[in-house]
């Protein structure tokens, strides 16, 4: 009995990190960069109003409402920049202030207001 309880606990503990958070981009034109340092330097050297028309090398512009899947980093702790996965499977870093939690579409079993 103890062995079954321990196995059930291990399975539940392993399944919890598999649930990732979904985020949405607040506004269009936010940058997503392939590495954290490029993103940090892009915002350190220019503010958003002075940004050039083209994103820096290794970065892409994200569009408003784009859904991003959180890719947690072990040991990173709370950070101003987070790693996320885009719909095309690429992984980029974004400013945490550039995204909001995705409200989703709700549960399939709950009634939705018309």
Residue, then its C-alpha position, 0 to 999 in steps of 0.5 A: x500500500x505504501x509503495x502505491x501511495x508513493x508512486x501516486x505522489x511521484x506521478x502527481x508531482x511530475x505532472x504538475x510542472x508539465x502544465x505550462x502557463x499561456x500568455x498573450x502579447x499586450x501590444x504589437x511591436x513587442x520584441x522577442x529575441x533568441x537570447x536574453x542578452x540581445x533583448x536586454x541590450x535592445x532595450x538598454x540602448x533604445x527606448x520603445x519610441x526610438x526603436x528603429x523600424x527593423x528589429x535587431x538581429x536575432x529578434x522578431x516583432x510579436x503581434x498583439x494577442x499572440x499566444x505564447x507558452x511559458x518555458x520555465x527556467x530552473x533557477x531563474x527566479x523572478x525576472x524581467x525577461x521570460x522564455x516563451x515558445x511561439x506558435x511556430x515552435x520557436x523559443x524567444x525571450x520577451x519582457x514580462x511586462x509585455x505579456x499578460x496571462x491568457x484568459x482562455x476560452x473557458x471550460x467546455x463544461x461551464x456555461x458561457x455568457x452569450 
